[in-house]
Amino acid sequence: MPALPTPVRRRQPLNSRYIVWIFATLSLCASAYALWVSTYSFEALRGIALASIPPGYADRFTPGLYAKIILALRLLAFVLAVLAAVLVRYAEPVLRALKIGFEDLTAPWSELGRGLASLRRDPLHMAALAAILLWAIWLRCAFLHEPVRKDEAASFLYYASRPVFVGLAYYTANNHLLSTLLMHISTSAFGVSEWAMRLPTLIAGVLLVPATYVVVRLPQGKNAALLATALVSASSPLIEFSFNARGYSLGALFLLIMAGMIEFARTKGTPRACIS
């Protein structure tokens, strides 16, 4: 009697619970690191902070700033530890919530993909949109090497040039935290220059133009969307915000995205998209 073939064992997909455990472990490690850094003495933390900025600003690392950094680090450590505990204790509900949230977030992108596919049937409209986008990019890049202004220099010297845990802990009305973080990453990767400082702002300013088209097209149609895109592309304040290393263009972009999500949720009957 011939031997029966050995059944092929299929590799089981990675259990989604493992993903939760991975994120919980990373969160716990980050919590431990933040707690460890919060034990640094004033002089040790001051030496780390001042190592990355030009001379003449040593007096800005005061005991008051040190106390704010330590408090922020310990609060961050507590939040991350609680997050790790929640992920482990409530793994299944967290996975279900993440799955629903992911579906809500991908629904607008699917709608966007269908809308962009429809542009192929109108080559003249697509050519006009492409011309507007190229014009917007040129207008914004043309001013990228303008001399650095006082507010940009202050944002870099006081916040973005310092270690992340220093720049993000020292919150004031002039410290736009996300802009500070992105400027720190950009200048660390590409060196300190006008264009590296302004790169995150420039990208946000450029993305604001196609985002306008997408958000306006959903309720008003393609012609109104094209007109709105043209107006935004040539708007003097929005062009200026695109080469000003501050958080204004980022704020405008996120506000527009939120408006688009709300409109999508209203028209498509998916209210959870507003929360997402």
Salt bridges, closest charged atoms under 4 A:
GLU92 OE2 - ARG17 NH2 2.80
ASP104 OD2 - ARG272 NE 2.93
GLU111 OE1 - ARG114 NH2 2.73
GLU111 OE2 - LYS268 NZ 3.47
ASP122 OD2 - LYS222 NZ 2.47
ASP151 OD2 - ARG246 NE 3.94
GLU152 OE2 - ARG198 NE 2.77
GLU240 OE2 - ARG149 NH1 3.49
GLU263 OE2 - ARG266 NH2 2.67
